[in-house]
Amino acid sequence: MQDNIKHTNMAETLNLGTNGNWATKKESLLAYNSENNNFKPLPFNFTRNSSATRVNKAGLIETVGAGEPRIDFKDNTKGALLLEPTRTNNLLQSNQFDTTWSLSSSISLTSGQSGVGGSTDAWLLKKTDAASRYINQTITLSSSTYSYSVFAKKESGNWLYVRLADSGGSLASTSYFDLENGVVGSTSADSLSIHSYNNGWYRCEVKFTHSIGNVRMYPAVGDGSPSGGSGGEGIYIQHAQLESGSYATSYIPTNGSTVTRVAETCNNAGNEQVFNSSEGVLYAEISALANDGTERRLSLQDNGTYDAVRITFTPTANSLTAVVYNNSVNQFIAVHILNDATTFNKIALKYKQNDFALWVNGIEVATDTNGSVFSEGSLDKLSYELNGIAKVYAKTKDLRVYNTALTDQQLQQLTTI
C-alpha cells in the first residue's frame, strides 16, 4: 500500500510501524523520515517507570524492562505499539497457585504444564469427585470497579467457573466460560469477555463492581453447573490478575506482593522542519484499548499551544472526532461513529487551506471546503496526548504523517482494510 501512494513529490515524513518496521531502545521509540529513500530517525520520547509484559513473536508472554517500548505481536505478525495506563495486580501470587492460594478438598494441582505460547509454567486444576471443587485466594479490597482475568484451557473439563465473593463473605458474582468453544456463559457480573491466544488457550475476563473478599476458580461441568459430571473434570490455568479498572490490561506478574505497572507516554517526535504546516495527512491504523469514557487525542501540534491536527477517541463509546484547531478556532471538525473502536481502524485526516477531509476504512466520512491552516513552521511535534492531557492508550500498527495532502484515490487506498 505504501508504494501505491507515493510519488516523487510526496513521501511519508514520519513513519512508525509501517510495514512492520520497528526500532526500540530504552526511553526511545524510533520513527523515521523516508523522503527520497533517505531514512532518517525521528525518535519519540518514551517513558514507563516499571517493567511490563508483551506477547512476543513466538507467542510467549515475556517481561521487558523499565522504559522499554512494547511491540506486541498478539494476533499480528507485524506487531503493534502497546500503550497502557497505570494498573496494579492486587493478587499476591499471580501464577504460583500452590502459594497463597488454597485448595478445597478433592481437587489436585499439578505444576509444569504447557502454557500460553509453549511456556512450561501453567497448572492443571483437576477435581477427583463430582462435587463443586475450587482453588481460592483471599484478598480484601473495598468496593470499586475491578477486572479479573485468567488464562485457561480445557483438559477433561470444558468449563471454567469464576466466583467472586465480597468482603463480608457473601456471594458477589458468578461467571462461566466455555473453553471448548471459546465463548462466555452466564454471569451475574457486569460483563464477561473471552479472547483466544494459541493452542486452545483463552484469556477469560470478568468486569464487576463491588468489594472483594476472595477469588475462586472451579473446573465446571457446564454453564451454571460447578458440580456433577464424571467427577474427573480438569482445566489448565495460568497468569491470574485482579486490577482496579473497567477492562483487563496486559499481564502483571506477582510473587508475594502486589505489583504496579506504571503508565506509558510516547511523545514529541519530529520538529518544524519535518512537518508541513500548510498541508498534509495524519494517518493511523489504531485500536483503542476500551470504550472507557475518557478522551484520548493523537496530536500533530504546535508546541506550547492547543493548535493541532487531532484524531480523538471521545468519551462516547466508539465515537471518533477529527479536528484541525488553529488560532483557537476549530477550522475543521468531524464526528464519526466507528463500528468498534477496540478493533483496528484505518483513519486519515487531511488538512489543507479550504480543503479538509476525514477518511475511515476506505470511506470518506466528512469534508469541509472552508477553513485556514497553520503558518509555516507551526507544527513541530507528534504525540500520543495533547499538552500532557487526553493521553492515548491504544494499540498502533501503523502511524504516518504525509507532507502533502493526498488525493481522494490515494486516501481511499491508504485506508482500505
GUTOR-407667 format. One record per residue: residue in three letters; x, y, z of N, C-alpha, C, CB in turn. Coordinates in steps of 0.1 Angstrom, whole numbers, plus 5000, padded with zeros to 4 digits. Each point is the difference from the previous one (the first is absolute). Glycine has a CB too. Layout:
GUTOR-407667
alaXYZXYZXYZXYZ;...
end
This chain:
GUTOR-407667
met500849885000499250125000500950135000498249875012;gln502850124996500950125001500550044986500749935023;asp499849974969500650044987498950054990501849835004;asn497050134998498950044991499650145001499249775002;ile501250305009499550135002501250105001498049915012;lys503150054983501250095001500450044986500849895021;his499550244978500650054987501250095004497849984987;thr502950075003501250075002499950125008500849924979;asn498050145022499950135008499349975013499850134979;met500149745025499249975012500649885007497950114990;ala502249905023500549885007499550025015502049964985;glu498049935022499750005014501250075007498549794999;thr501250335007501050075007500249935014499550214988;leu499549725017500249925012499349874998500150215014;asn500649684990499549874999500349935014500349984975;leu498749955030500249925012499249874998500250205015;gly500649694985499449864998499649974986499250025023;thr501050074967499649984987500749874994499650254997;asn499549664998500549874995500849925010500150114978;gly499549915035500649925010501450055004498749814993;asn501750315003501350055004500050075013500550034976;trp500249915034500050055014501550015004497749905005;ala502650205003501350025006499850055014501250034977;thr499249905033499850045014501350005007497649925000;lys502550175010501149995010499550075012501850004982;lys498949995029499550055012499750154999501349825013;glu497550214991499550145001499950074986501050015022;ser498949904967499950064987499449904991502050145004;leu497149914987499449924989500250084987498249905016;leu502550034975500550074988499049994989502349955007;ala497150164989499350024988501150044990497750065010;tyr501949964977501050044990499450084989501349795005;asn499550294989499650084988500549934988500150225013;ser499049754977500449924988500150084987498949815011;glu501150324990500150084988501349974992498750185012;asn501149814975501149974990500849885004500150244996;asn499249665010500649885005501250025009499249904978;asn500850215028501150035010499449995014501250164983;phe499049735023499349975013500850075011499249784991;lys500050315016500650085011499249975012500850184985;pro499849795027499349975012499350125006501649825004;leu497250155001499150105006499549945013499350114978;pro501449915033499749935013498850065007502449935002;phe496749995003499150045010500749995014498049924986;asn501650175023500549985014499049915007501050235000;phe499549665005499249895006500349995015499949884977;thr499150115031500249975014499149905005500750235003;arg499849685006499249915009500949965011498549924981;asn501350135031500949975011499749875007500250255003;ser499649654990499949865005500249914988498450075019;ser501749804985500049894990498649984995502049895010;ala497850034979498749974995500149884991499350245001;thr499649704996500049884991499450034987499849865020;arg500650054970499450014987500049854994500950244996;val498449744994500049884992501050014989497649955005;asn503549974996501050014990499749924987501750035019;lys499249974971499849944987499749855001501450184990;ala499149765021499849855001498749975008502449975000;gly496950145004498749985007500249995015499149884980;leu502150135025500249995014499850145007501749824996;ile497850185016499950125008501350025007497549975003;glu503150144994501450035005500050145007501049854982;thr499950165027500250135007501150084994499249895021;val500550244977501050094995500350105011499249984976;gly502050085023500450095011499450135000502149884999;ala498150205012499550135002500550094988499949975025;gly499250114970500450104990500149934986501250135017;glu498549754981500149934987498750004993501949865008;pro497950204981498749994993499649864997500450234990;arg498349745010499549874997499449994986499649965025;ile501049954967499449974987499349865002501750134986;asp497049865014499249895003499649924988499250115021;phe501049764979499749924988498849915001502550014995;lys496650015015498849925000499250024988500050025025;asp499749884968499150004988500550094989498149965015;asn503250064985500650104990501549974998498250175007;thr502149784982501449964997500950124998499249794990;lys500250335007500950124998500150085013499350004977;gly499949975033500150075013499250135001502349905002;ala497550145010499350135003500550065013497949914988;leu502350225011500450075012498950005011501550154986;leu498849805026499149995010500250115011499849754996;leu499350335006500050115011498949985009501150164984;glu499249835029499049975011500150095012500049764992;pro498950265015500150085012500649935012498050124992;thr502149945019500549945012498949905005501350215006;arg499249674997499149905006500849925011498749984978;thr500649965032500649925010499349875000500650205014;asn500249694986499549875003499949985015501049904978;asn497850095027499849995014500149865006498550194998;leu501749714993500249865005501449995005498349914984;leu501950035027501449995006500849894992499150075022;gln500249834973500749914991499249984987501049885020;ser499650164969499350004988500149864993500350254998;asn500849685004500149874993500649895009500350134979;gln500049905033500449895009498849955008502450105002;phe496849824991498749965006500149915012499150024977;asp502149935026500249925012500550095012500649804986;thr499450335012500450095011499050115000502549954997;thr497050095016499050105002498649954996501750184996;trp498249754993498849944996499849875009500250094976;ser498549885026499749875008499149924991500350125022;leu499749754981499249904993498849955009502049944985;ser496950045009498949925007500449865000498250164993;ser501149765014500249855000499749944986499549995025;ser501149904973499749924988500350084987498249885013;ile502950194987500450074987501550005001497950144998;ser502849844990501449995000500650124991499949755003;leu501350284999500750114993501449954996498750185013;thr501549824973501349954995500750104992499049774999;ser502250265005500850114993500749944988500450125022;gly500449974971500849964989499349974987501549925016;gln497250134982499349974988500350104989498249915015;ser501550054973500350084988499050125000500949804987;gly499650325012499150125001499950084987500650005024;val499050134978499950094989501350014992498250135013;gly501849854974501250014992501049895002499650245001;gly500049665006501049895003500850015012500049974976;ser499650125033500750015013499849885008499850254999;thr500949735012499949885008499650035014501749894986;asp497650225016499650045014498550015002502150125001;ala497149804991498649995002499749895010499550094977;trp499349915028499549905010498849934996501050145017;leu498949734987498849924998499249995013501249874982;leu497650185017499150005012498949904997500450255005;lys499649645003499249884997499349955012501549944981;lys497150055018499349955012499949844999498750225002;thr501149725010500049855000498749955004502450015006;asp496550074995498749955003499050094992500649905023;ala498150084979499050074992499550135007499449784990;ala501250255021499550115008500750134994499749865021;ser499850254984500650134996501350035007497750094997;arg503449924996501450015005500750124994500149755004;tyr500850315004500650134996501350025005497750094999;ile503050024996501250065005499650145004501649864986;asn499050195025499550135006501250085005497949895007;gln502050244990500950105006499250105008501749974982;thr498650055031499450105008500650144998499449825017;ile499850284981500550134998499050105004501449934981;thr498950185025499150105005500150134993500149895022;leu498950154970500050124992498750075002501649904983;ser498450235018498850085002499250004987501150145018;ser497749914983499150004988500550094989498149955015;ser502050004973500450074988499749924988501950125013;thr498549934975499949924988501349934998498350164990;tyr501649715008501249924998499949914988500350005025;ser500849964970500149904989500949895005499750184982;tyr499749705017500749885004500249924987499049995023;ser502249964975500449924988500949885003499850214987;val500049695005500949885002500049934986499449975025;phe501849974972500149924988499649865004501950144991;ala497349805000499449875003499949914987498850105020;lys501349774982499949914989499349875005502150104989;lys497149845002499349885004501049885001497950084989;glu501849835020500649875001498949904999502050085014;ser497749854996498849915000498750075003501549825007;gly498750304998498850095002500050114990500049955024;asn498850104971499950104990499750145005499349814985;trp500450205028499550135005500850055012497749934992;leu502550205009500650075011498950085007502250014989;tyr497749975024499050085008500850095009498349824999;val501550315001500750105008498950065010501750064982;arg498749935031499150055011500750115007498949775002;leu500550344999500650125007499150035012501150094979;ala499449905033499250035012500450135006499949765005;asp499250315001500250135006500849995013497950094989;ser502450035017500850005012499349945012501150204991;gly497649785009499249945011499949854998498850215003;gly501749744986499949864997498849964992501349965021;ser497850134976498949974992500349994986498650115017;leu500649814975500349994986499750134993499449765001;ala501650284991499850134993499849984985501550105017;ser499249804976499749984986500549864996500250254996;thr499149694995500449884994500150014985498849875018;ser502250064976500350024986500549874994500550245003;tyr499049724985500349874994500650034986498249885012;phe502950044985500750014987500049864993501450205009;asp498249804979500149874992501349994993497550014996;leu503449915009501349984995500149914988500950045023;glu498049894974499949924988499850084988499149815013;asn499950294988499650084988500550145001498049864998;gly502750185013500550145001499050105001501949924987;val497050065020498950105002499750015015499049944977;val500450175026499650025014498749935003501250225000;gly498649755013498749955004499250105009501049774999;ser498350185010499250085008500850085011498149844996;thr501450275009500750085010499150085008502050004985;ser498450045027499350105008500950125001498749835012;ala502550174981500950115001499550114990501949855006;asp498950264993499650114991500149954985500850175017;ser500349764980500249954986501149905000499350224991;leu500749704999501149904997500550014987498949845015;ser502450124983500649994986501049885000499650254996;ile500649704993501049894998500750024987498549845013;his502950144988500950034989500949894997499950245006;ser500149714982500849894995501550045000498149904987;tyr502850025018501450024998500649894991500150105023;asn500349794981500549904991499949865007501650164990;asn498449745001500049865005498949975011502449994995;gly496450075002498949975009499950095013500149774991;trp500850325010500050095012499150124997502349935006;tyr497050115005499150125000500450095012498149874987;arg501850265011500050095011498550035004502350104994;cys497349865018498750025004499950125010499549754998;glu499650354999500050125007498650035006501850094985;val498249965027498750035007500150155005499749765008;lys499450324989499950135005498850015010500950104978;phe499449965034499050005011500250125009499849754999;thr499250285008500150125009499449965014499850164980;his501149825029499749975014501349985008497849894993;ser502150095020501249975008500449854998499450185017;ile501849794986500649874998500549945013500650064977;gly499049815025500549935012500849884995498150075014;asn501549864975500849894995499649984985500249905023;val500850034971499849964985500149855000501050234991;arg498149715002500049864998499949964985499049975023;met501749924973499949944987499649855001501750174991;tyr497449795001499549865001500149944986498450065019;pro502049814980499649934988498549975000502449894999;ala496950144991498649995000499549904989499850245008;val499049714994499449904991499450074988499649845020;gly499750274983499350074989499650145005499249784991;asp500150295001499650145003499149995012500250084976;gly500249985035499250005013500149875008498550154988;ser502449775008500149865007501449985005498249914985;pro502250135027501349975005500249865005500250245006;ser498749694996500149865005499349904991500050095023;gly500149794980499549894991501049954991497850115001;gly501849834988500949944990500749875005500450234992;ser500749745002500749875003500850015012500149954976;gly500250175029500850015012501550024997498349865012;gly502150144976501450024997500350124991500249755002;glu498950344998500250124991501250085004497650014997;gly503250034993501250085003500250114990501049805010;ile499650314994500450114991501450055002497650074999;tyr503049994992501350065002499850155003501149834984;ile499750225025499950155003501450065001497949955013;gln502150184984501350075000499850155001501049824986;his499850255021500150155000498750075004501749984982;ala498050015030498850075005500350145004499149785009;gln499950314990500150145002498750065005501850014982;leu498450085028498850085005500450145001499249805013;glu500250294979500550144999498850095001501949934986;ser498350195019499050105001499950064986500450045025;gly498449964969499850054987498949934993502450074999;ser497149994990498849954993500449904989498850215005;tyr502549774993500449904990501349945004498850124982;ala501549765014501249935003501250054991498749805008;thr502550224998501150044993501049894999499750245007;ser501549784988501049894998500449955014500850114979;tyr499649765020500349935013501150065008499349804988;ile500550215025501050065010500349895009499150234998;pro502149715001500449895009500250055015501149884980;thr498450035029500350035014500549875007498250175000;asn502649865011500649895007500250035015501249934979;gly497650085028500050025014499550145004501949845001;ser498050254989499550135003499350064988501850045017;thr497450064984499450074989501150074991497950035013;val501949984974500950074991499350094992501549805000;thr499150324997499450114992500850014987499150125021;arg500249884968500650044987499750154998499849764990;val501250335008499850144999499550044986501850035018;ala497550084981499550044987501150044991497950085011;glu501849914976501050034989499750134994500349754996;thr500750324999499850124992500949984987499550155020;cys500049914969500849994988499750134992499849744999;asn501250355001499850144996501250064993498550025019;asn501150104975501050094995500949954988500050095023;ala499449844968500849964988500050114990499549755005;gly501650274988500050094989500450145004498349864989;asn501750245002500250145002499450084989502149955013;glu498150184987499350084990500649994986499550165018;gln501749784981500649974987499549874994502050135007;val497449795001499549874995498550014995501549885016;phe497750204991498650004997499750134991499449885021;asn499650104970499550114991498850065007500949894979;ser499250235026498950065007498950044990501650085017;ser498649944971499050054990499149894994501650194995;glu498949695005499249894995500649865004499250154981;gly500049755019500549875003498949915005502150105006;val498349784998499049905005500649935012499249964977;leu500050035034500349925012499249874998500450215015;tyr500449684986499449874997500449905012500050044975;ala499049885029500349905011499149884997500650185017;glu500049704984499349885002500149965014500549924976;ile498450095031500050015015498849945006501450204999;ser498749745013498849955007500150055014499949794986;ala499050275019500050045014499949875009498850224994;leu501849795018500049895009498549975005502450055007;ala496850054994498749985005499150134998500949845018;asn497850144982499150125001499950035015498749944978;asp502150145027500150025015499650135005501849855000;gly497550234991499450135004501050115001498449875012;thr502850114982501050115001500350054986501149895020;glu499650234980500450064987501449984998498250175002;arg502249784986501449974996500350064987499949785013;arg501250314986500350084989501449974994498550185009;leu501549764979501249994992500250144993499849744997;ser501350325006500250154996501250034993498750055020;leu501250014968501050064993499950155002500149824982;gln500850245027499650135005501150105000498549885015;asp501150244988500850125002500450005014498950134981;asn502449845022500549985014499750135008501849844992;gly497650135020499750115009498650064998502450045001;thr496949924989498650054998499149874999500850224989;tyr497949815009499149894997499749994985499050045023;asp501650054969499949984986500549874995500250254997;ala499049674996500449874996499149934990501049985023;val499649924970499249914992499849885010500950084977;arg497849885026499849915010499049894995500450175017;ile500049704987499149894999499649965014501049924978;thr497850085026499549995014499049885001500550255004;phe499849665006499049925005499250075011501449794994;thr497350235005499350085010499449915011499550174982;pro500049905029499349925010498849924996500850175015;thr498649874974498949924995500549874993498650214997;ala500849685006500449874995500150004985499049895020;asn502150074975500349984985500050134992499049775003;ser501050345004500050134994501450064997497750045011;leu502550004976501250064996499850144996500849774992;thr500150325012499950144996501350044993498450055019;ala501550014969501250054993499950155001500249804985;val500950275019500050145002501250064994498649985021;val501350144972501150084997499750135007500549904977;tyr500350135033499850115009501250104998498749865017;asn500950264979501150104996499550145005500849864980;asn500150225026499750135004498850005010500950104979;ser499049795029499049995011498649984994501450145015;val498549814972498749984994500149864993499650254996;asn499349685005499849874992499950044985499049885020;gln502050104973499950024985499349884993502250145001;phe497949755005499349884995499749915012501250014977;ile497649935023499749915011499049904994500450175018;ala499849704984499149904995499949895011500750054976;val498149905026499749905010499649874992499350175018;his501249724985499749884993499949885010501250084979;ile497749845019499949895009500549874994498050115009;leu503049844997500749884995499149875003502350115003;asn497949794989499349885004500549945013499749954975;asp501650065027500649965013501450065001498749784999;ala501450315011501250075002501149915005498750215005;thr501049685001501049915005500549904990498950025022;thr500749994966500749924989500850104992498149834999;phe502850124993500850094992499250074989502049865005;asn498150284995499450084990501150084993497850015013;lys502050014974501050084992499450144998500949804988;ile499750305018499550145001500950104994498849945021;ala500850144969500850104994499350145001501049834984;leu499750275021499550135001500850094991499249965024;lys500250104966500750094990499850145004499749834982;tyr501350255017499950155003500750074989499949965025;lys499450154970500550094990499150125000501049814986;gln499550305010499250125000498749984992502050145001;asn496849875006498749984994499849874994499950244996;asp500849665010499949864994500349905011500750084977;phe498349885030500249905012499149884997500550195016;ala500049704989499249874998500449905011499850044975;leu499349885028500249885009499649874993499650155021;trp501349764978499849874994500249895011500850094977;val498249825023500149895010499749874992499250155019;asn501749764982499849864994499550014986499649915023;gly501150174968499750014986498850094996500949775000;ile498550295010498950094997500250145004498549805002;glu501250304989500150145004498750035008501450064980;val498849975033498950025009499750155003500549775010;ala500450324987499750145002501050084992499249965023;thr500350164972500850104993499650145004500349844980;asp500650255017499750145002500950084991499349975024;thr500150134969500850084990500150155005499249864982;asn500850155032500150135005500849995013497850084990;gly503449985011500850005012501550034997498449835010;ser502250225000501550044998500949905007499350244998;val501949764997501049915005501150085007499549834982;phe501550115022501050055009501150084992499649815016;ser501050294991501150074994501249914999499150225009;glu501849824982501249914998500849985013500150094976;gly500349795026500849975011499249985013501850124989;ser496949885011499249995012500049865006498650184991;leu501149725000499949865005501349945002497949974988;asp502449995025501449965003500149875008500650244999;lys498349705005500149875007498849924999501650115016;leu498649754984498949915000500049925013500149984975;ser498750025032500049945013498749925002501450185009;tyr498749725000498849925005499450075012501049784992;glu498850355006499350085010499950144994500849865020;leu498650234988500150154996500350085013498349964982;asn503050095018500550085011499849935014499550204986;gly500849685014499949925013498749955004501850145006;ile497149884986498749955003499549914989499550215014;ala499349734989499449914990501049904994498450194994;lys502349745014501049904996499349894993501550065019;val499249894970499449894992500649875005499850154980;tyr499349765024500349865004499449924989500150045025;ala500749894967499549934988501149914995498650204995;lys501049734995501049924992500150074986499549785012;thr501750244983500250064987500849914991499950235011;lys499649734978500749934990500950094991498249825000;asp501250294997500650094989499750145003499949824983;leu501150275017499750145002500950084990499549975025;arg499950124968500750084989499550145000500349794987;val500750305009499650144996500550024986500150085025;tyr499149974967500350034986500250164999498849804991;asn502250245001500250144999499250074988502349965009;thr496949964985499150054989498649945002501950024984;ala497150065013498649965001499849894989499250225010;leu500449664994499849894990498750024992501349855015;thr498750094973498850004993498949915006501450064979;asp497449955016499049915005500349864997498350184997;gln502249794991500449864997501149955009499450054976;gln501650035027501049965009499549985014501650124986;leu497549975018499549985014499149885001500150245003;gln499249724986499249885000500949885001498250124987;gln502849885005501049895000500649985014500450034975;leu500150085031500750005012499149945011501350204993;thr497449835007499149975012499249874997500050245006;thr500249704982499249884997500549885008499550094977;ile499649855030500349885008500349884991498650095019;
end
